[in-house]
């Protein structure tokens, strides 16, 4: 499980991408990303999650994104 930082925006979306890739190396079956601590998520961060979702689908791995209220 990966817990995101307080804000994910254009200035740290690259770091977010690297953290996600590191949390789910090739061969891992699944990853859960918790957005519980996220206060702000911009379109760059959303693009990172969508790209990861597509990559997981191609390799038949599971990705879960949770955002408790």
N, C-alpha and C positions, 0 to 999 in steps of 0.2 A: 504494500500500500504506500502511496506517495501522498503526502499532505502538502498542498500548495502554500505559497507565501501569502502575505496580506493583500498584495496587489500584483496583478500580472498585466503588463501593458507593453507598449512598443519598446520601452527601454530595457525590459528584462525578459521579453518573450523568448529570446535566444537561450538564455539561461534556463528558462522553464523547459524548453525543448530538450536541452542537454540533460536536465534532471530526469525528465520522463524517459529518455532513451537509456540512461544509466540504470533506472529503476526496472527496466524491462529488457534485459539483454536478449539477443537471439536465443531461441530455444525455450524461453520462459513461456508458460501456457497462458498466463493471465496477469492483468494489472488492474488495480483499483486506484483511482485518483480521487482523493477527497478534496472538495472545494469548500469544506466547512470553515476554514480560516480566511477564505478569500473575501475581501471587501469590494474589490473592483476587478473586473475582467474585461479587457477590451477586445476588439475584433482580431487583433494579432494573436492574442492568447487563444481565442476561439479557433482560429486557423490552425494553431499548433495541435489542439485537441482533435480537430477534424482530420488533419493529416495523420496523426497517430492512429485514429480509428480506422482510416482506410488501410494503413500499413498492417494493422492487426487483422483486418478482414482478409486481406490477401494471403497472409500466412496462417489463417485459420486459428488465430489466437483470440482470447476474449479480453475486452476492455470494459471496465465499469467506471462510470463517473458519478459520484454521489455528491449531493449538495443538501445536507440536512437543514431544516429551517429552524 
